[in-house]
Amino acid sequence: MIKRIDKSVLLLLIVFTIISIITVYASEILLADSNNYYIKQIIWYIIGYFLIFLILKIGNEKIYKYTYPLYFISNIMLILLLLFAPPINEAKCWFKVNGIGTIQPSEFMKISLIITLSYECSKYKEKYKKPSVKDEFMFLLKIMLIIIPPTILTFLEPDTGVVLIYLIITMTILFVSGIRYRWFIILAITFISIIAIILGVYFFNQKLFISLFGNSFFLRINRLLDWSNKEGYQLINSMTSIGSAGLLGHGFNIKLYIPEAQTDFIFAVFSSCFGLIGSIILLLLLVCFDIKIIKIGFSAKKNIDKYIISGVIGMLIYQQFQNIGMTIGIMPITGITLPFISYGGSSLLSYMIMIALVLNISKT
């Protein structure tokens, strides 16, 4: 079974494993941290490879049969999170588990959402060969009913970054499904109008803004404005570490404090250590990885497999661009990790599960 999978994807994944462990280790040296994140990352990767092997044995078809049970369980976990999880940094994004650390249910919600949306799009394509505008409208209403619950629950944590990923996943899968482009125009106009209203209230009446949306959302808007003004402690130190690294980097001989360097700002650590040349090599590896997955999508025979690939690749490209972009000041700081490189148990395991689904599709 394993002989038939796309070995190039697996090989690149092994390369990312090595890069991740080295860079997470470097972040602890640079920050004089002693939390042994790199050891934990090794453990998470071992568990991740075990999950890949397990999912390759099970096969995607059996997983697709449990689409809605997985979706409902994922939503229940988000509800339990809001009800019972202890606040960490004023957010209820994680369950604390003794001996393990933290578990972030929204990371696994991304997998469930990709599978559920792909399943529904596949059923829709089978039912309607030439759908009318009314058919598409009813289909989009159903999609909205799927996306709204996790979006609201995750926004309330609050975790705006993951909410954006939900939307990216949804739009990518819908685009590949071939629905009429007019719906994307309508959605874009609606989205821009909502953003314009929110920003209008923020700039002209901040007291009203806080009373309507809460102080937490107010602080999130302030954080975005810090990015647009190229301000903020994290951003300044990140850009300094990248800009001063030169061609070959500082190695492990520089100390620069960047909060959450092992997660959100892992690219800054990597660039600081390995310089411009190392950064270019990493970017090329990421591009090759994405192209390999896209090729698997083009060769997929089943619609549901194509939609799964589109959801996965849409999420990966967005997170790569967002994470690297925010470390160099061209994107807002939203707490998005760099897939397969940043430290994190829940996020890493969710990516490994997605790649297992992709590798299963490569066998078909």
Secondary structure, 3 states (H helix, E strand, C coil): CHHHCCHHHHHHHHHHHHHHHHHHHHHHHHCCCCCCHHHHHHHHHHHHHHHHHHHHHHCHHHHHCCHHHHHHHHHHHHHHHHHHCCCECCECCCEEECCCEEECHHHHHHHHHHHHHHHHHHHHHHHCCCCCHHHHHHHHHHHHHHHHHHHHHHHCCCCHHHHHHHHHHHHHHHHHHCCCCHHHHHHHHHHHHHHHHHHHHHHHCHHHHHHHHCHHHHHHHHHHHHHHCCCCHHHHHHHHHHHCCCCCCCCCCCCCCCCCCCCCCHHHHHHHHHHHHHHHHHHHHHHHHHHHHHHHHHHCCCHHHHHHHHHHHHHHHHHHHHHHHHHCCCCCCCCCCCCCCCCCHHHHHHHHHHHHHHHHHHCC
